[in-house]
Amino acid sequence: MKIGIDEMRFATTPYYLSMTDLAHARGEDPNKYLIGIGQEKQAVVPPTQDIVTLGAQAAAKLPADKLKRVRTIIVATESGVDNSKASAMYIKHLLKLDDNIRVIELKEACYAATAGLQFAKGMVTLEPQTYVLVIAADIARYGLNTPGEVTQGAGAVAMLVAANPHVMTIEPGAVSYSQDLMDFWRPLYATEAMVDGKYSTNVYIDFFQHTYQRYLQQTGLSLEDFTALIFHLPFTKMGKKALESLLGDRDDQVAKRLRDQLKAEQVDCRSVGNLYTGSLYLGLMSLIQHGSVAAGDRIGLFSYGSGAEGEFYTGILQPDFHDHVEQLDGPLNARQQVTVAEYEDMFNQQLGMKPEDIEFDLTKDHSRFLLAGQRDHQRQYVDRD
Ligand code: HMG
């Protein structure tokens, strides 16, 4: 039975910051951010958005008849809003889905959405008539004036996993690799990530090499068998570093094709920033929109989560894949640009771990789902529809 991704939708915040503006404010050469890091814009998170609203925003765009057949919701995130209650519970409520649904939250840094897809595949194998909703939602937050600041971002990718999927089947034989490392982490008391930046980029490449080479050994496939290789993109230059670690000085047709496809993956990630769990899947949507891909093509996907875990797996694009993936140019161009001062203000207003009651001004953010504040230690959500 073919199982995989049937539909893909995306949501980010209504605001973005120009990386040229950020570079000027931080006394850096803009080309360091635009070329050296490979980021052009970054999603800015108003206090009225969190991973619940972003996840609900993305999932609400899925076809209503398919949402009704969802029997499990998996939210993969490392920006959870509660240490106990799954964010999937709030999202199920906001989407007004049936109560006869299993909800759960998964965590292993940016890798967790890939685990979610593999678990969903197993569930659909057991119950082929059902859909599993996998949502990858995160807010990448490093702190003002830190080296990681240029790699912040936010958003959610909502994916339906089903039998006979319309977008991409997930092939068997994924290679996973995990080691207990401290390249990036966030203790429970911290609202910003801690990171050993250079070390994290080296571990990422080591894990890519390990899982990719092992996958080739296991399957007998070679580089020529991939129409595209796509990567978790914490910043778009990271994908280039990983791909070049494989291609070296190769300049033949295959190498040229893979470099062009990576550029297509990078397009949308360049203007949103790191989505943590969602980055690889925003990259897949971007490849489908901007790359040279056709039904039957094999895509290689490298998923990475700090801490650290990597997985290389492959998928085959299905006949009408293009019609089941949201086109992102419109929504991304509709966002409003903010100044560095406005960004810093919103950054400081995000609801962290403060115990007091708080009410946000809801007049500025026109998104459908909003975080209205906190009352009696409970987050208050609003559906404008
Ligand atoms: P940095 O030290 O400020 O930057 O931090 P740099 O000095 O290394 O410069 C970056 C690049 O810009 C370099 O190129 C420079 O040469 C170049 P590279 O050597 O890397 O090819 N550069 C310029 N280029 C053009 N014109 C110029 C110019 N100046 C310099 N004028 C760092 C960079 C990525 C370390 C930092 O932003 C950071 O710590 N980011 C967060 C960590 C991160 O994203 N790590 C990635 C791997 S780990 C991962 O992917 C998991 C993660 O998503 C979390 C999770 O799993 O949950 C992060």
Residues whose N, C-alpha, C, O or C-beta is under 5 A from the ligand:
A	BS01	HMG	D29 N31 K32 I35 G36 I37 A109 C110 P147 G148 T151 F184 V195 G197 K198 S200 T201 Y204 P234 Y276 Y304 G305 S306
